[in-house]
Amino acid sequence: HIYVADIDLTRGDLRVQPVLAWDRMERLESVSSMANRHNPLVAINGSFFNRNPSDTFPVGFLMIDGRVVYFSHAHRSAFGLTRENIPLLGYPKTQGSIYIENTGEYFYVTGMNRERKANEAIVFTTEYGPRTETTSADMEIVVKNNVVTSIGTGNMQIPVDGFVISLQGEAMRYAGMFTVGA
């Protein structure tokens, strides 16, 4: 079956809104279940997620309400709308970075909102869940409202108004860039 939804994006009372399975990363959920929870006029399966229960992350780029919640190095097509509701379709090239404003230092992160592997720097936001679920062998930097509030060693709580940078192995070389309060 093919269904078509004809939507007037100039109407102020309508918007296209991506949602996550069970409202966080690393979950699977049917489109009908998500529709029951969010009550949309139209529900469309708009992304591809791995169905392997041990690796349920999206295969491409994912942005919700102007916030990047996942980026992949896989060369996959993506659809989006600008703030003016102009549709975009293409192959985004993404590379996340952490910039330390007071020193001008920066480094590239390996990924976002996914399990961190050896020697990686990963950023976690609340879309991943309440905690990073990493081991104590890691260094994690908690940032709230763009200020480092704590530095710990794994499985840190992810702030609603911020993120956690998780460093492991070779990525530990960036640890000296961070101080609490900066």
Buried (B, 14 or more C-beta within 10 A) or exposed (E): EEEEEEEEEEEEEBEBEBBBBBBBBBEEBEEEEBBEEEEBEEBEEEBEBEEEEEEBBBEBBBBEEEEBBBBBEEEBEBBBEEEEBEEEEEEBEBEBEBEBEEEEEEBEBBBBBBBBEEEBBBBBBBBBBEBBBBEEEBBBBBBBEEEBEBBBEBBBBBBEEBBBBBBBBEBEEBBEBBEEEE
